């Protein structure tokens, strides 16, 4: 696919153009599987590509935002879907869902951005916390009473290896298999990192409440 075609496709991502594309979609297109839509998109179907974009761009954006915390999320979304339309896509349905693959691509872009724009390490600060062994109920209670901004800051303050698994499993509600697919690691690694991430997040939220200030 040429750069001109890629640019033209992205011009269709404006709100008006996206609505236009949806209006003229084939009747059953929105009900087709991700795999079928991907094949159609690879064959040049703009409607199939826009359907995939509308179906998954929200999760890709939220993951990138939770990992980067800034406007880099928009850049990540664009790069992920450029990967789809440039082709050929290295997606194997037998190894996991398309959303897991897309989030894996997003993760790679996010890590490159974070390396390009290094931020202060949180490892020392995190190591000094009195980390509880937070049950799911304890964490749920903390999340329920915290503002979205406090939660966002707490998540962003975690080391990236914990931030990403928390974003995927608890905030985007991916199952462990898809999370492992997205991060390229084992189920055991997902479980251990998620356990540690939840405990660290609980510690930060408890510390913020104890100090009476934002995280």
C-alpha positions in Angstrom: 0.0 0.0 0.0 1.4 3.4 -1.0 2.0 6.3 1.4 -0.7 8.2 -0.6 -3.2 5.5 0.1 -2.3 5.4 3.8 -2.7 9.2 4.1 -6.0 9.1 2.2 -7.3 6.4 4.6 -6.3 8.3 7.6 -8.2 11.4 6.4 -11.3 9.3 6.8 -10.7 9.1 10.5 -12.4 12.5 11.0 -15.7 12.2 12.9 -17.8 13.2 9.8 -15.9 10.8 7.5 -16.2 7.9 10.0 -19.9 8.4 10.2 -20.1 8.5 6.4 -18.2 5.3 6.1 -20.5 3.5 8.6 -23.6 4.7 6.7 -22.5 3.2 3.5 -21.2 -0.1 4.9 -22.5 -3.4 3.6 -25.5 -4.4 5.8 -23.8 -7.3 7.6 -20.3 -5.9 7.8 -20.5 -4.8 11.4 -21.4 -8.4 12.4 -18.4 -10.0 10.7 -15.6 -11.5 12.8 -12.3 -9.7 13.3 -10.6 -12.3 11.1 -13.0 -11.8 8.2 -12.7 -8.0 8.5 -9.0 -8.2 8.5 -9.0 -10.3 5.3 -11.3 -7.8 3.6 -9.2 -4.9 4.8 -6.0 -6.6 3.4 -7.9 -6.9 0.1 -8.5 -3.2 0.0 -11.9 -2.8 1.6 -12.0 0.6 3.3 -15.3 -0.2 5.0 -13.8 -3.3 6.6 -10.8 -1.3 7.8 -12.9 1.5 9.3 -15.1 -1.1 11.0 -12.0 -2.7 12.6 -10.8 0.8 13.6 -14.1 1.7 15.2 -14.3 -1.6 17.0 -10.9 -1.5 18.6 -9.4 2.0 18.6 -11.0 2.8 22.0 -9.1 0.0 23.7 -5.9 0.8 22.0 -6.2 4.4 22.9 -7.0 3.8 26.5 -4.1 1.3 26.9 -1.7 3.8 25.4 -3.0 6.6 27.5 -2.7 4.6 30.7 0.9 3.7 29.7 2.0 7.1 28.5 -0.4 9.5 30.2 -0.3 12.1 27.4 -0.9 12.9 23.8 1.4 10.1 22.7 -1.7 7.9 22.9 -2.9 9.4 19.6 0.4 8.6 18.0 0.2 5.0 19.2 -3.3 4.5 17.8 -2.2 5.9 14.4 0.9 3.6 14.3 -1.1 0.5 15.3 -3.7 0.9 12.5 -1.0 2.0 10.0 0.5 -1.4 10.8 -2.8 -3.0 9.8 -3.2 -1.3 6.5 0.5 -1.5 5.4 0.3 -5.3 5.5 1.0 -8.1 5.5 -0.3 -8.4 9.1 1.5 -11.0 11.2 -1.7 -12.0 13.0 -2.4 -15.7 13.8 -6.0 -16.3 15.1 -4.9 -19.6 16.5 -2.6 -17.8 19.0 -5.1 -15.3 20.4 -7.7 -12.6 19.6 -7.1 -9.7 17.3 -7.5 -7.2 20.1 -4.6 -9.0 22.0 -2.5 -8.7 18.9 -3.4 -5.0 18.4 -2.6 -4.2 22.1 0.7 -6.1 21.7 1.6 -3.8 18.7 0.5 -0.8 20.8 2.7 -1.9 23.7 5.7 -2.0 21.4 5.1 1.5 20.2 4.5 2.8 23.7 7.8 1.3 25.0 9.6 2.9 22.1 8.1 6.3 22.9 9.0 5.9 26.6 12.6 5.0 25.7 12.7 8.1 23.4 11.3 10.3 26.1 12.7 8.9 29.3 10.8 9.8 32.5 12.0 9.7 36.2 12.2 6.1 37.5 9.5 5.1 40.0 11.4 2.0 41.2 13.0 3.6 44.3 9.7 5.3 45.4 7.8 2.0 44.9 10.4 0.0 46.8 10.0 2.2 49.8 6.2 1.7 50.1 4.7 -0.6 52.8 3.1 -2.9 50.3 0.0 -4.8 51.5 -1.2 -8.1 50.2 -4.3 -6.6 48.8 -7.3 -8.9 48.1 -9.5 -8.3 45.1 -12.1 -6.9 47.5 -9.7 -4.5 49.2 -8.5 -3.2 45.8 -12.1 -2.9 44.5 -13.1 -0.9 47.6 -10.1 1.5 47.0 -10.9 1.9 43.3 -14.5 2.6 44.1 -13.7 5.6 46.3 -10.8 7.1 44.4 -11.4 9.7 41.7 -10.5 8.8 38.1 -7.7 11.4 38.2 -6.2 9.9 41.4 -6.4 6.4 39.9 -4.8 7.6 36.6 -1.9 9.1 38.5 -1.4 6.1 40.7 -1.4 3.8 37.7 1.1 6.0 35.8 3.4 6.0 38.9 3.9 2.2 38.6 6.9 0.7 36.8 5.9 -0.1 33.2 6.0 -3.8 33.6 3.3 -3.6 36.3 1.4 -0.8 34.7 0.8 -2.7 31.4 -0.5 -5.9 33.0 -2.8 -3.9 35.3 -4.1 -1.9 32.3 -4.7 -5.0 30.3 -6.2 -7.3 32.9 -8.0 -5.1 35.4 -8.8 -1.9 33.4 -9.4 -3.4 29.9 -10.5 -6.8 31.3 -8.5 -9.0 29.0 -8.3 -12.6 30.1 -4.9 -13.9 31.1 -4.3 -15.7 27.9 -4.9 -12.6 25.7 -2.8 -10.5 28.1 0.0 -13.0 27.8 -0.3 -12.9 24.0 -0.2 -9.1 24.1 2.9 -8.9 26.3 4.7 -11.9 24.9 5.1 -13.7 28.2 3.8 -16.8 30.0 0.5 -17.1 32.0 2.5 -17.5 35.2 4.3 -14.2 34.5 1.0 -12.5 34.0 -0.4 -13.8 37.3 2.7 -12.9 39.3 3.0 -9.4 37.8 -0.7 -8.7 38.2 -0.6 -9.8 41.9 2.4 -7.5 42.5 0.8 -4.6 40.5 -2.4 -4.8 42.4 -0.5 -4.7 45.7 1.6 -1.7 44.6 -1.5 0.1 43.4 -3.3 -0.5 46.6 -0.3 0.8 48.6 -0.2 4.0 46.6 -3.9 4.6 47.0 -3.7 3.9 50.7 -0.7 6.2 51.1 -2.5 8.9 49.2 -5.5 8.6 51.4 -3.4 8.6 54.6 -1.5 11.7 53.5 -4.7 13.4 52.6 -3.4 14.5 49.2 -3.5 13.3 45.5 -1.4 10.4 44.4 
